[in-house]
Amino acid sequence: VTNAFTDMPLARGPVMSNRLMLAPMTNCQSRADGVLGDDEARWLLLRARGGFGAVMTCAAHVLREGQAFEGQLGIWSEEHVAGLRELTDGLRAAGSVSAIQLHHGGERASAELTGMPTVCPWENGQSGARMLGTGEVENVASAFVEAALRAQRAGFDGVELHAAHGYLLGQFLNAEHNRRSDGFGGSFAHRRRLLDLILAEVRRCAGPGFQIGVRLSPERYGLDTAEMIELAESLMASGAVDYLDLSLWDCWAEPKDVRFAGRSLLECFSGLERGSARLGVAGNLRSASEVQRCLDAGIDFALIGRAAILHHDFPRQIQLDPTFEARALPVSRDFLAREGVGQKFIDYLARWENFVV
Ligand SMILES: Cc1cc2nc3c(=O)[nH]c(=O)nc-3n(C[C@H](O)[C@H](O)[C@H](O)COP(=O)(O)O)c2cc1C
């Protein structure tokens, strides 16, 4: 039986010492120029020391114009490497595998923050984003690859491509709106082409030891659930990714698409051919028993988001006490500060519904 504290070799790179990965979480603690901030480093290091087998950073933008959040981590310049190098040294010393999430906001980038127009796979009347030209799509692909190589130079064990939540890579997957006719839109094969291209190029340039993951949303954001299932299976079975990270928000929810009624979203993916890739899920996992329920359902590892904000040592807690459950929300600012959540992150969380008293 797999439990949360069975170690997890991946197809490449270092072994995770358990089945718990810190979920990528925007925390608004980087400097205005995208350089890693001290509070952000502290937040992540404390989670590594708290027992997470792998720590993933927040979404980090790969081009200046891709920034979506104030205080967002950047990885679009060599200036970003030194701070990240210090972080990865610390994570490794704490025994944690490290990954950085690579992101471009696309139409959801902030023109106000970047001072640059927002872009999108299509001409977007609603958001005002301009349609990317074909050459610009190729530049986006190069930016993701260069960011991955920067991450490798900074000492990360791997990268995760953020293709979930309707940001740029997810916008290309959009079945409703991406009708480009230049080979990057229209048919499903063409809508996924940018993602496929980046994956192949990162693998070719970063070499065989580097871990590559992809985060997908299974629905909403103009996505077709059947296509996302097909995409997930082909990415895993072909060996294009070392792991897939499904962002479910609630692991036990049923798909909105009635064609998949009667089972959970998680079950739509857990039976797929996986090759040597690993499958992880994020979605309101708050206790030892919920993590175990995912593993029992055939999932390889759990990504922990909000419960890891509340408890820097969530892994240690569930290891010591199988009845452990994360504290109920909302919590006080003092409580968060004691868990190594900095003031700017607390301010950001205060904008989430019912998080901070
Ligand atoms: C404060 C906060 C920031 C987040 N930022 C990101 C992000 O940068 N990238 C991402 O892919 N998901 C992000 N998410 C989603 C989480 O990674 C996770 O999938 C989600 O919170 C569900 O897991 P949980 O129920 O354990 O929190 C964020 C979630 C929270 C609560």
The ligand as an ORCA input file, in Angstrom:
! r2SCAN-3c Opt
* xyz 0 1
  C      -3.244     32.093     -2.233
  C      -3.254     31.151     -3.392
  C      -2.429     31.384     -4.474
  C      -2.404     30.505     -5.582
  N      -1.528     30.726     -6.608
  C      -1.406     29.803     -7.597
  C      -0.363     29.914     -8.574
  O       0.487     30.814     -8.545
  N      -0.327     28.957     -9.538
  C      -1.218     27.922     -9.597
  O      -1.143     27.093    -10.493
  N      -2.186     27.787     -8.662
  C      -2.272     28.685     -7.659
  N      -3.205     28.486     -6.659
  C      -3.972     27.222     -6.631
  C      -3.279     26.193     -5.730
  O      -2.042     25.771     -6.281
  C      -4.157     24.936     -5.489
  O      -4.321     24.251     -6.704
  C      -5.524     25.290     -4.949
  O      -5.416     26.210     -3.891
  C      -6.272     24.053     -4.456
  O      -5.521     23.397     -3.449
  P      -5.872     23.589     -1.884
  O      -7.331     23.317     -1.756
  O      -4.993     22.611     -1.192
  O      -5.585     25.025     -1.526
  C      -3.260     29.375     -5.585
  C      -4.090     29.146     -4.481
  C      -4.087     29.995     -3.396
  C      -4.958     29.679     -2.215
*
